[in-house]
Amino acid sequence: MKVKNNIELTTFEDHLEQRYGPVGSHNRTNFEIKAKAFAIGEIIRDERKQAKMTQEELAVKTGTKKSFISRIENGHSDIQLSTLFKLIEVGLGKQINLTITG
């Protein structure tokens, strides 16, 4: 993308394609999976803090370990759907809904 004074700007999509490849490529898919895992961790952290709970309290309530909660919140652990539901619904008393778009 060119703008005034011949300064070139790169869009975020261009950056992702240059760094990870086009949408649908192996590297890009892996990046997007990790980005979504990080986003889920952020949501869990925000909901936990909103509930005024520590990682330890959430871990005890859901039968997991504090270190596991920490890894999820930092995007360093894959999470099974059953664990996600357990953390949100049992641990935080919230309801989770999933939407699939095409």
Secondary structure, DSSP 4 states (H G I P E B T S, - for coil): -B-GGG-B---HHHHHHHHH-STTSHHHHHHHHHHHHHHHHHHHHHHHHHTT--HHHHHHHHT--HHHHHHHHTT-S---HHHHHIIIIIIS----------
